[in-house]
Amino acid sequence: MKSSSTPGGVAVLAALERIGDDPETRSRFFLRLLVVAEAEAVRSSFAHWIVRPRLSLTGQGGMLVSGRTHRRCTMSSRLDKGVAKRLLAMVVFAGGLLLALDGAPRADARHDAAAAYKAGDYKTAARLFKVAAESGDLEAQANLGSMYAVGQGVKRDPAEAVRWYRQAAERGHAPAQTQLGEMYFIGLGVAQSDSDAVQWYRQAAAQGDAAGQNNLGAMYAEGRGVPQDDAEAVRWYRLAADQGMARAEYNLAGMYGTGRGVARDDAAVLDLLDRASRQGHVGAQNALVQLYSIGKGAPTTPTEAAEWYRKQAEAGDVVSRAMLGYLYYSGQGVPQDYDTALACYRTSAEHGVVVALVALMEAYSTGLPGLKKDEAEALKWCLLAAKRGWPGSEQAGSKLLRGMTGHQIVQAQDRADAWANQYWQTAELLMTPMPPP
């Protein structure tokens, strides 16, 4: 693992050194850190597993069903099945889905289904995917299973979702194998079975499916369906992380931070969190913010901190840019400059950094020199922060709504949707709440 140049790294490492080398103390520190970060990210404190479906594309030209993955949380070692089922109703979609073509002939039905899906006509998409699925098209079968799983374009039917996932999975479709493993893990549309979940995750992982590799690693980390084995968990997390999967990078950071299955490496933790953060992973972003906060007690000046954040922001670190924005906003280490602060916040907001979204909400709710108070714009940022799981969104939103007209509220919603459609066109960022089961 390369040395980390994560923003604020010197201060963070200095803070970690003060904790000492006692394994139990360090383990408690990292567990607490990730608990806080995850709580900020998902507004939850109940489960070790979080279901986050995503849509992806094949390299051969077909649209694939969302590869659901588990995000490891350090709050509990038990799965709350009731909550997990409710979380399955929260689906992460890649807005403006594109159909990648390699020139090979594909069924017209699937072509038309993809076009209908992109246009938001989910009923037509589901109907056409079914035509292609019934003709044996594996991608169409997997996609149709996903639509039945969440009730998109069809009546929600987990058992029917399992049926279509299984058809594709049994013929070697790796993302469908991961999906089917997910259904077994949760017990949705099929009897819950950790061993069956592992079986399908393993088949997908063997084919190089990053989601399957990450999920299999999580099963080894918790000893579910397999003997608990931290080293094996690290191996599968690493394979997925090497493919650039943000959740796997986040999971692997947790293993390095606690020394589970791998030698403890603080620099590796910072590097992995930085990589995941740049992809918009909320937990990683919040973990970095927590680390930076801990590092404030190190023997560094605000001016040095500003320089660290500036260098990393220029290298593309979106969390570091948000932190730099705060320094400009407060005038710490740099001359106070609201325009520069807002520019930093907006850039970070494009990547879904929650602290930046909240800062923009607060700026517009109160107004600043040169920035007129705008309730609709403030509510827009609040709504976007809510999409990213900010736990304070309900309270802040209620406060903003007082005195707002219906027109202003609609305007805020339209602005939030327009922003999300423009900037959040990745599976990691755009969350669409579905009707409860």
Secondary structure, 3 states (H helix, E strand, C coil): CCCCCCCCHHHHHHHHHHHCCCHHHHHHHHHHHHHHHHHHHHCCCCCCCCEECCCEECCCCCEECCCCEECCCCCCCCCCHHHHHHHHCEEECCCCCCCCCCCCCCCHHHHHHHHHHHCCCHHHHHHHHHHHHHCCCHHHHHHHHHHHHHCCCCCCCHHHHHHHHHHHHCCCCHHHHHHHHHHHHHCCCCCCCHHHHHHHHHHHHHCCCHHHHHHHHHHHHHCCCCCCCHHHHHHHHHHHHCCCCHHHHHHHHHHHHHCCCCCCCHHHHHHHHHHHHHCCCHHHHHHHHHHHHHHCCCCCCHHHHHHHHHHHHHCCCHHHHHHHHHHHHHCCCCCCCHHHHHHHHHHHHCCCCHHHHHHHHHHHHHCECCECCCHHHHHHHHHHHHHCCCCCHHHHHHHHHCCCCHHHHHHHHHHHHHHHHHHCCCCCCCEEECCCC
